[in-house]
Amino acid sequence: WLQEIGRPRPSRRLPVVLTPDEVVRILGFLEGEHRLFAQLLYGTGMRISEGLQLRVKDLDFDHGTIIVREGKGSKDRALMLPE
């Protein structure tokens, strides 16, 4: 009968969310392309691996979108370009 009880599930941890002031402070330490990349990730919610896989053909400035190819779950998705 013990086998029917099962194991307790670990509780899910909430993600750490930075305040806008914390984001500004972190971005203030970055320069050039590193700052631009961090702003892109923050503004779109992209994962680091997704940002590193971006190609010029994935950017559509006319429509203000970025195509993320084979993101989480091997799915493609479109994101709005941050302002």
C-alpha positions, -999 to +999 in steps of 0.1 A: +000+000+000+030+023+005+036+023-033+002+038-039+010+069-017+037+083-040+063+109-033+055+144-023+061+169-051+086+197-044+070+232-043+076+254-073+098+284-067+087+317-079+111+335-103+132+364-091+119+396-107+141+427-108+126+461-101+129+487-128+156+505-107+176+473-105+175+468-142+187+504-148+216+499-124+226+466-141+224+481-176+245+510-164+274+487-158+273+474-194+286+491-225+283+488-263+271+455-277+268+439-243+244+466-232+224+464-264+221+426-261+210+429-224+184+455-234+171+433-262+167+403-239+151+424-212+128+442-236+116+410-253+118+384-226+140+363-248+162+336-233+200+341-237+202+311-260+175+325-282+192+359-284+225+342-294+208+323-322+193+354-338+202+362-374+197+394-394+169+376-414+150+372-381+145+409-377+116+426-394+119+464-389+090+472-411+066+452-388+086+457-356+090+420-349+117+395-342+113+358-352+127+334-326+133+302-343+132+269-324+129+284-290+118+264-259+100+233-271+115+237-306+088+262-314+090+294-335+074+326-322+073+363-331+081+390-306+076+427-307+108+448-310+113+469-279+113+506-284 
